[in-house]
Amino acid sequence: MDTATPVYLSPEQVCERLPGVTKANLATLRYEGRGPKFLKPTPRTVLYRESDITAWVESTERSSTSAQ
């Protein structure tokens, strides 16, 4: 069982960690359901678990440019 305290990131912090990703990109990905899992503790707050960002990035791994 993983008892580590989760690290929560704001959209700004996610963008700092992922070169080329903007807040607008993240908002679009959220809207389309194609991005990392996120939390919405209040209507105006969006947070991401660091582990969910890592899992999402790793899920995009490809071995060929022809892979869809």
N, C-alpha and C positions, 0 to 999 in steps of 0.2 A: 504494500500500500504506500502510495506517494503522499508523504505528509509535508512536503515543501510548501511554503506559502506562495501562492500564485503571484506573479508580477503582472500588473495591469498597466496598459499603455494607452495613451490618448492617440487620436489619429495623427496629431503632429509628431509624436514620438515614433509612431510606426513609420511615417514618411522619412524621418531622420535615419532610421535603420535600414530602409529599403530604397536604395538609389533609384531614381526614376519614377517612384510612386508619389503621387500628389494627393492632397486631401480630396480633390475632385475625383481622382481615380478611385479612391477608397469609397467615396459616397456612391459612385456609379456601381461599383462591385457589390456594395451592400444592397442597393436597390434591385439589382439584377440577380442577387443571390449567388454570385460567382466568387465572392471573396472569402476571406477568413471569417470564422465565426466571431461574433461580436456580442457585447452585452449592452443593454440599454437601461441602466438603473433609474434614469429619469428621462422625461421626454426630450430634453436637450443635451443629454450626455451619452456619448458613445465610448466604450472602452473595449480594448482587445486584450486577451490573455497572451502573454509572450509565447506560451507553449502553442497556442492556436495559430499564431503568426508563423512560427517555425514549421508546424505541421502543414499549413497551407502552402508555404514556399516549397517545402519538400514534395508536396503532392504535384507540383508543376514540373518536376524533373523529367527530362526527355533524353533519349539516347540518339535521336535523329531529328533533323529539322522537318522531316515529313510526317512525324508523329502528330496526331491531332489530339 
